[in-house]
Amino acid sequence: GRNQYLKNLLLSISKIPQVKDLLVYGAPKNFKKEFLEDAALINSGFSPKWEYLPKFRKFFGNFLYDWFLRFYIGASKNDIVHSPFGPAFLNDFSSKVVVTVHETYHDLYLPLYSFRERARRRRIHEKLFQTGARVIAVSEHVKKEILKNYNVNAEKISVVYNGCHPIHFRDFPDSDIDGIKKKYNLPEQFVFYPAVKWPFKNHINVIKAIDILRKIGFPGLNLVFTGSWGSIDNDAMRFLKEKINSTSWIRDFDNMPYVHLPVFYQSASALVFPSLIEGFGLPIVEAMANSCPIACSDIEVFREVAGEAALYFNPLEPEDMAEKIKEILMSQSVKSDLVEKGRKRVLNFTIDRIAEDLAEVYESLK
């Protein structure tokens, strides 16, 4: 989610020697405490300054607060301003500006937004690309979509991948693993899918695939979801909620501490990631770090992130999805091969590696 990207980003910035001061504006409540705990994991003594400005949000309301924050930051005369969550009207800032673009769903997946919302998002992106801001795309796929859909100079777009949180490289004591598994009553054998419930996340087809597997020789196989529910309330999402609540072999944890997530990966028989569209796909990276074999959609961005460290299926065909999961369940050699390739590939997504790429972007603004 957004908070996790922000934490990973700040951890990467903390590893850049050239950055002497970092001021974080408008961070979520309790974010400072969580970040300092994370910084301790990588032995970083880096401590940002924090500007919460809560009284201004209460006074202005959310919409006007966003505008106020832009002008407030602009008046602060920072060397570089990095907006981590996509386009904003940053061209008024006197500072040099970096903006991260995570996806362009409004151009790719029409059912997700109303016509008015798609038009609004497109206007914001168009305005961004007309400014002098430096754009970070979180994948080559996102960069390609930007260039395809907007009139923008390719040289102003840099690709910097999402980093993998250091907790996923940590060795947990057996007692901690057993305690977390007991806390959530995790089943003995399960396939894991961590994702917010949006229609394009394709949860229904995962359920169909696991149902197929249970009927052809895996009666003890379970399905574990984590992730909150998106804001879309339609027949498909209501059907999904009813299906989850009425199916004994599906477990859903929509609100759990991030620190427990590695144990889910490490305990799972496989990660399944059946999204129809994505800008990156952080669970793939997290699974690789936790030695969890991966079966995922055969879409461009997943090929970019996972490479040969995953089995790929057609996300619209539950039978194909079931077949790829079955390969992992049936063959120890397939599983071991995927895990070994994942351990090597995840080194491209460490906090240190992402810090190097970020440093290049910041240096280019001098």
Disulfide bonds with the S-S distance in Angstrom:
none
